[in-house]
Amino acid sequence: MRNLLLETAGVLAFFISIAHGVLGETKIFARAQIEPPPARRLMRLVWHCSAVAWGSLAILLFFAPRFEGARDSIVAVSVVTYGFGAIANAWATRGRHIGWMALAVVVGLAVAGR
C-alpha cells in the first residue's frame, strides 16, 4: 500500500508539472506584456524550468519504491519542494487557486507512503 501511495503521488505530481507548463504558456505568457523581449524569454524559461524540475522529482517519487535505500531521501526532498510550492501558491493567491490543494495532496500521499 505504501508503494502505491508513492506511485500515486508521483503520477499526480507529474500531471501537475505538465499542467503548470501548459497553463503558464497558454494563460499567462499569452497575455503578459514583458519588456524587453530578452526578459520575456528569461521569464518563460524560468517558468518552464520549474515545470521540468517538478516533473523530474515526480518521476523520482514514482520510482522511489524501487530504490529502497533512497526512498526516505526522495520523499523528504519531495515534501520540501512540493510543500513549499503549496504554501507559496496558497499565500500568493490567498487560497483561491487549485494548485496549492493539488500540491498538498502530493505531499500528503508522499508522507503516507514513506
N, C-alpha and C positions, 0 to 999 in steps of 0.2 A: 504494500500500500504506500509506503514511504517513497518508493521509486516512482510510482505512478503520480504522486503529488509533485515531485520534482520535474518529471517529464511534462506534466500539465503546465506547470509554471513556465517552463522553457518554451513551450508552444505558444502560450498566451503572450509571453514577453516578445517572442519573435513577431507575432502579428501586430503587437503594439509598435514595434520598431518600424515595420513596413507602413503602418497607418501614419506614424509620425512623419516619415519621409514623404509619403504621397500627399497627405493633407497639408503639410508645410508648403509643398511645391504648388498645389492647386488652389489653396485657400489663402495662404499668407503671402508668398512671393509673387503670386499672380496680381495682387493688388498693391503690394508695398512699393513705395517710392523711395528708393535708397540711392543716394548720390554720394560720390561719383560711382560710375559703373564698377570699378575695381572693389569698392566697398560692398556693393551688392553681391558680387561674385564671392567675396570672402564670407559674407553672412550666409549665403547659400551653402557653401562648403562646410562651414562650422555646423550649420543645422543638420546637414546630412552626415557629418562625422559622428554626431551623437546618435543618429539612427543606426549607423553601421556599428558603433560601439555597443549599443543596446542589443542589436541583433547578434553580434558575436558573443556577448555574455549570455544571451538566451540559448544559443547553441551549446555553450558550456554547461548551462543549467540543465538542459535536456539530457546531456550525456553524463552528468555528474554521477548517476548511479553506477556507471561502468568504471568510474575512476574512484574507487573507494578511498584511496589514500588522499585524494584531493577534494573529496566531497565536501567536507566542512569548510575548506577554504573557498571553494566555488560558491557555496551557499552564503558565506559571510560577505564576500565581495558583492554578490548579487543583492543581498539585503541592504547593504550600504548604498549601492548605486541606485537601485530602484526605489528604495526608501527615500533617499534624498530627492529623487525626481518626483515622487508622490508629494512630499512635503512642499517642495518648491512650487509645484503646479497648483496645489491647493491654496497656498499662500498668495501666489501671483493672481489667481483667478477668483480668489475669495470663495473657493469651493464650488464654483459654477461650471466646472469643466469635468468631463468624464475621465480624462486622463489620469488624474490622481487616484480615482477609485480603481481603475484597471491596474495601475502600478501597485496599489496597496494590496490587491488580490494576489498579484505575483509574489509580493513579499510574504504574505500570509501562507501561500502554498509552499514557498521555499522553506520557511521556518518549520512548517508542519512536516515537510518531507526530509528535514535534516536528520 
